[in-house]
Amino acid sequence: MDDERKSSKAGKRAAEGLREATAKDEAKNESKMGHDLAKSADRFEERSKSSDGKSAEEKQKG
């Protein structure tokens, strides 16, 4: 069972490559936007706003 849960070297390299690509893409987007992207709960709130500018919470309130 332990063998099934071990990460392979190829899997570790792939994960590292994905982390690097994500960091590079995030840096590019932050540079383009002119400010850092929001993190955690702030990012959720930023992403949840639709084109009308209302957050999910505002829409639920009516």
Steps between C-alpha positions, in 0.01 A plus 500: 500500500784740571628444146167618360523831683861585414554774247705406201795713397320586176194607700709721725667662197161557338363658816802728529463601135134579558582714806763691301266555205225618732732744678623634166145545371390669822796741483415582137136571591596712800737699282232552236240606760742727683434346842531170681220249467287457808567188707272258688162642605568831327567318176176305535307823547677663206422204273139467617404847377320487172484756223242703693755548781293329767651232718324171569418623851334817367288299258385260773387789717264603227 
